[in-house]
């Protein structure tokens, strides 16, 4: 039953119906006999796609807690932190993922985005305070 709900969630996600995907992934999580990091990861991505980065962060953290050696979990964690504009936490998450999988392009790209956002935010703060 859990696999069927996961498949429905993946299908809804692929078609861009993120709210429906969240419902299916939530069903899959509740039907799964043991906590499944992939289901939390998928739901995290759906939450992030809707701009609900707080929920995305919660699911990403659960993903990493369940399987700390899975690089994709850190990609989800980084994306959630990035969405919440917590750039230092995003950078840390992406770097942790790259320690596990140094050639992961999604993690490299996320790290570059997080570092660029942190740099831009830092420059904006400096201008806003009159500092150079």
N, C-alpha and C positions, 0 to 999 in steps of 0.2 A: 504493500500500500504506500509506503514512504517513497519508493522509487517512482511510482505512478504520479504522485503529487510533485516530486522533483521534476519529472519530465514535463508535466503541465506548467510548472514554474519556469523552466528553461524555455519552453515554447512561448509563453506570455512575454518573458523578458526579450526574446529574440524579435518579437513583433512590436516591441515598444510599449506594451501594457504593463508598466512596472508595478502599479497598484495590485493588479491581478497576480503578477509574479510573486509579490510579497505574500499575498494570501496563500498561494500554493506552497511556497517555501515554508511558511508558518505551519501549514498542515503537515508537510513532510517532516518538519522538526518534531511536531507533537506525535507523529506516527512512528518515528524512528525508534527502534529498541534501545539504541545507545546514542549519545550525543554525536552528531556528525558535523565535522568542521566545514565540509564542502557546502552543506545546506546553509550554515550561518554566513559563509563567504558569499554565496549567491544572493542571500537576502540582503547582505550588506551592500552589494553592488546595486540591487534594485532600489534600496533606500537612497543611495547616493545619486542614482539617476533621477530621482524625484527631488533632489536637493535637500533631503532630510538627513543631514550629515551627523546629527546626534544619534539617531537610530543606526545609521551606517557604522558609526564608531563603536557603539555597543556590540553590534554583531561582529565587527572586525576584531574587537578585543576578545570576544568569545572564540572566534576562529583560531586566533593565536594561542589562547589559553588551552584549547583542545589539542592543537597540533603545532607546537612552537618550532618545529623543523620544516614546516611547509612554507616556502618562499611567497607563494601567492597571498597568504594571509597578511603578510607585511605590506604587500601592495595595496590590499584593501584598507589596512590600518593607515597607511600613508595617505591614501586618497581621502579618507574620512577626515583626518587631521587637516589636510590641505583645504578641504571644503569648509572646515571650521576656522580657517585662517590661523591655525596653530602650526606655523611653518617649522619651528624647531622640532616639534614632535613628528611632523611629517618627514623631515629630513632623517631623523633618527630611525623611523620605521623603515624607510626605503633602504637606508644603509644596513640595517639588521637583515633585511631580506637579501641584499646583495652579498652579505657575508655567507649566506647559505647557498646562493646561486649567482656567482659573479657575472655570468653572461646573460642574465635575464633582462631582456630589452624593456619590458614593461616597468621593471624596477628602476632601470637606468633612466628611462624617460620621466618617470614620476619624480625621481631624485632631482633631475635637472629642472623640472617644473617647480618643485618645492624650493630649491635653492634660488631660482630666479624670482619667485614670489617673495621670498624672505629678503632678498636684496632690494627689490622694488619697495617693499614695505619699510625697510630700514631707511632708504633714501627719502621716502615720503615723510617719515617721522622726523628725520633730520631737518627737512625743509620746513615742516610745521612748527618746529621749535626755534627756528632761526639759526640752527647749527649748520655747519658745513661738513 
